[in-house]
Structure formats: C-alpha cells, structure tokens
C-alpha cells in the first residue's frame, strides 16, 4: 500500500466511523463525490488542502493524523535522513 492509499484509507475509516456519507463530505469540501471516492481509494494523489478540508468536516486534528502515521513518519525520516543534503540540489 502506497502513501496515497494509506491516507485515503485513514480518511475513509474516519469518515465512516463518524457516520458521514460520501456525498455530504464531498459537498462540504467543495469537491465531487467521485473525487472523494478516488481519494479514499488512493487513486488520486491527495492534496494537503483536501486532507485539511476533510479533517475539518470530520472534526479531526493533526494529533489524530500523527498518531495513525507515526510508523510511516519514522520510515520516511529514516529513509531521507540517510541522503546527503548536497545530493538534493
């Protein structure tokens, strides 16, 4: 599962857990239901703006997000900490 799929899965589980329908969530976010479906399935690269919008609709905080992605964050921190900063430019 790639990162977009993981974020989409998290958003899907939170939305369903709060008993918010896809249509209602999409309307509140200002996007189509189809776009939300693609986000939840990880088919579309989720934008930061859409994550923030949906978190707002669902009453979620960054603490909720951070807790779920703690292991993912450790993985990427380790992976990219090994790179030499001079190699990036």
C-alpha positions in Angstrom: 0.0 0.0 0.0 1.5 3.3 -1.0 1.2 6.6 0.9 -1.8 7.9 -1.0 -3.6 4.6 -0.3 -2.8 4.8 3.4 -4.0 8.4 3.7 -7.2 7.6 1.7 -7.8 4.5 3.9 -7.4 6.6 7.0 -9.8 9.3 5.8 -12.3 6.6 4.7 -12.2 4.9 8.1 -12.6 8.2 9.9 -15.5 9.3 7.7 -17.3 6.0 8.1 -16.6 5.9 11.8 -18.3 9.3 12.2 -21.2 8.2 10.0 -20.7 10.9 7.4 -21.8 10.0 3.9 -19.5 10.5 0.9 -21.9 12.9 -0.8 -22.2 15.1 2.3 -18.5 15.1 2.9 -17.7 15.9 -0.7 -20.2 18.8 -0.8 -18.8 20.2 2.4 -15.3 20.0 0.9 -16.4 21.6 -2.4 -15.3 18.5 -4.5 -17.3 15.9 -6.4 -18.2 12.6 -4.7 -16.2 10.9 -7.5 -13.1 12.8 -6.5 -13.6 11.8 -2.8 -14.0 8.2 -3.8 -10.7 8.4 -5.7 -9.0 10.0 -2.7 -10.3 7.3 -0.4 -9.1 4.5 -2.7 -5.7 6.1 -3.2 -6.3 6.5 -6.9 -5.6 10.3 -6.8 -2.7 11.9 -5.1 -4.4 13.5 -2.2 -3.6 17.2 -1.8 -2.8 18.8 1.6 -5.8 21.1 1.0 -8.2 18.2 0.7 -6.8 16.4 3.7 -7.3 19.6 5.7 -10.8 20.1 4.4 -11.9 16.6 5.2 -10.3 16.7 8.6 -12.3 19.9 9.2 -15.5 18.3 8.1 -14.9 15.3 10.3 -13.6 17.3 13.3 -10.2 15.6 13.2 -6.9 17.1 14.4 -3.3 16.8 13.4 -2.8 14.7 16.6 -5.3 12.1 15.1 -3.3 12.1 11.9 0.1 12.0 13.6 -0.9 9.0 15.8 -2.0 7.0 12.8 1.0 7.8 10.7 3.6 7.6 13.4 5.3 4.5 11.9 5.1 5.9 8.4 6.7 9.1 9.5 9.6 7.1 11.2 10.1 5.1 7.9 10.4 8.3 5.8 12.5 10.1 8.4 15.0 7.2 8.4 14.9 6.9 4.6 15.6 10.5 3.9 18.0 11.2 6.8 20.4 8.9 5.0 20.6 11.2 2.0 23.3 13.8 1.7 21.7 17.3 1.5 24.3 18.2 -1.2 22.8 15.4 -3.4 19.4 17.2 -3.5 20.4 20.2 -5.5 
